[in-house]
Amino acid sequence: WSDATGTFEDVANADTYYKGRNLTIPFGMGLKRNFGEWLDLGLEWRTQWVRSDDLDGFNFPVTENRFSDFYTIVGLQASIKLGAKGQDKHYDWLNPMETIYADLDTLIEVTNKLKILLEDADGDGVNDFTDSEAESECDKVWPNGKVMDSDGDGVNDCKDLQPFSISTEVDENGVALDTDGDGVPNGIDEEPNTAADALVNVRGQAVEMGNACCDCDKVTLPTVMFDNSSSKISPSSYGVLYTIAEKMKSCPGLNVSAIGYTASKSGEQLAYKRVNSIMDHLEANYGIERSRISTGYASGSDVDYSTRRIDFNQSSK
């Protein structure tokens, strides 16, 4: 054999290095493409470095010759795929991540839809998905997003200055209309056109005062009604008491008896308190002396229609 200087020596005199097992390091690259459902073609290049100088059968201590043994392979591949017809892809071309990506896309799409559904465009606290009035300008709404109108007058509670009015005849602010100004809303006023300054009862009916100067001998006075189990005078009775007071003031010699009714003995105390409340009211507001009013009671199962009333009768006192 000849070394790098051109000197020939006997092969038997050569030394052997890296005896035994040696590390092999392969390196390469390739391309592959499918041509239809059954054929794939590929081109491959691969080199193998064997970390030894023994591949060619010689291992000499010559610098130019050492650690340089390797081999290279270039190949053309053809794959014929067998299997059931109609398959979209061979397993070689299936990407297991595609299903995950598709599921992620679906999840993102559903999430975005949920975000849209859970939005609250009008800020009333009800999401748009369940909001029956998704563009309302009022935050006082029912659970389904419908704007509240507690009194049913057509004006929503956000704009209604009287959200619990007893009349549905209202202005644009929800205030009950009162055409005659008697304090009784038109919706329940049985006489909506009473004269100015007329005295009316709770139903808006004018209370006739009568001519006291000429009718003091035969006097008929109205009845005062109370709420159940109560001795407090209700505002609806103020007009009745005013009528009684005016009659007694017009007839200075008129004395009356106040009759309380009870269906049982235990109810006499309540009847007494009711009569007392009337006497206090007449004295405090109209100056009617208590001495002009006598008290009486009627009890038993034969008591007429209501035990909530106090009747006034002319007395000879």
Buried (B, 14 or more C-beta within 10 A) or exposed (E): EEBEEEEEEEEEEBEEEBEEEEEEEEEEEEEEEBEEEBEBEBEBEBBBBBEBBBBEEBBBEBEEBBEEBBEEEEEEEEBEBEEEEEEEEBEEEEEEEEEEEEEEEEEEEEEEEEEEEEEBEBEBEBBBBEBEBBEBEBBBBEEEBBBBBBBEBEBBBBBBEBBEBEBBBBEEEBBBBBEBEBEBBBBBBEBBEBEEEBBBBBEBBBBEEBEBEEEBEEBEBBEBBBEEEEBEBEEEBBBBBBBBBBBBBBBEEBBBBBBBBBBEEEBBEBBBBBBBBBBEBBBEEBEBEEEBBBBBBBBEEEBEEEBBBBBBEBBEE
